Amino acid sequence: MIKGSFRSIAGLVLLILLLSTDFLEVEAQPCKPSGKVRGTKSPSGHCNTEDDVCCIEGRLYTVYKCSPPVSSNTKAVLTINSFQKGGDGDGPSKCDNQYHSDDTPVVALSTGWFNHESRCLKNVTITGNGRSVVAMVVDECDSAMGCDSDHDYLPPCPNNFVVASKAVWKALGVPLSQWGDMDIVWADA
Ligand SMILES: *[C@@H]1O[C@H](CO)[C@@H](O)[C@H](O)[C@H]1NC(C)=O
């Protein structure tokens, strides 16, 4: 009797553990890839700037139409790009068809967070390095496609990127030598 109930309790505990592990995995990966794109040979003159790395011919790159769920402190990776004319970005920003000065705090969001332009010209609060800055969403970092001429033969964006202008990095007080890649949280402002 005691032994039996111990066994069933042990079984129940095991079941709960299994279920919660399952649950945690679902939590950690709430957004599944939508497919893959294959790198093609990029014509010369493409993605050859210092910090750009072309898709590698034949390599598969995972693409996502979704991003992790948004909360009041959504974890993301902050990266850097220029939204100025002649900057790293290819052409004007998608939201307003304009260029934006490196001195203006603007960002591009991964496809899922960009959410069919629903955050266009809205502000987000970015918190990192112990500080916060408000920045305007002006563009998409395409995680649903890549490695084609439309994307200058660059790989698809990861689905958790906030690509920011220099002004954002400056406002967060990050030393210049560390600009480029940082864990942050963001929220709709
Ligand atoms: C976004 O923030 C800027 C700077 O603080 C402000 O001028 C602008 O009105 C804000 N835009 C929206 C849509 O809240």
The ligand as an SDF file (V2000), in Angstrom:
LIG
                    3D

 14 14  0  0  0  0  0  0  0  0999 V2000
    8.8240   58.9420  -30.5980 C   0  0  0  0  0  0  0  0  0  0  0  0
    9.7880   59.5890  -29.8110 O   0  0  0  0  0  0  0  0  0  0  0  0
   10.2010   60.8350  -30.3340 C   0  0  0  0  0  0  0  0  0  0  0  0
   11.3740   61.3140  -29.5130 C   0  0  0  0  0  0  0  0  0  0  0  0
   11.1360   61.1580  -28.1390 O   0  0  0  0  0  0  0  0  0  0  0  0
    9.0340   61.7820  -30.3450 C   0  0  0  0  0  0  0  0  0  0  0  0
    9.4100   63.0210  -30.8840 O   0  0  0  0  0  0  0  0  0  0  0  0
    7.9060   61.1630  -31.1730 C   0  0  0  0  0  0  0  0  0  0  0  0
    6.7710   61.9850  -31.1070 O   0  0  0  0  0  0  0  0  0  0  0  0
    7.5800   59.7820  -30.7060 C   0  0  0  0  0  0  0  0  0  0  0  0
    6.6570   59.1830  -31.6520 N   0  0  0  0  0  0  0  0  0  0  0  0
    5.5940   58.5020  -31.2790 C   0  0  0  0  0  0  0  0  0  0  0  0
    4.7810   57.9000  -32.3930 C   0  0  0  0  0  0  0  0  0  0  0  0
    5.2930   58.3390  -30.1060 O   0  0  0  0  0  0  0  0  0  0  0  0
  1  2  1  0
  1 10  1  0
  2  3  1  0
  3  4  1  0
  3  6  1  0
  4  5  1  0
  6  7  1  0
  6  8  1  0
  8  9  1  0
  8 10  1  0
 10 11  1  0
 11 12  1  0
 12 13  1  0
 12 14  2  0
M  END
$$$$
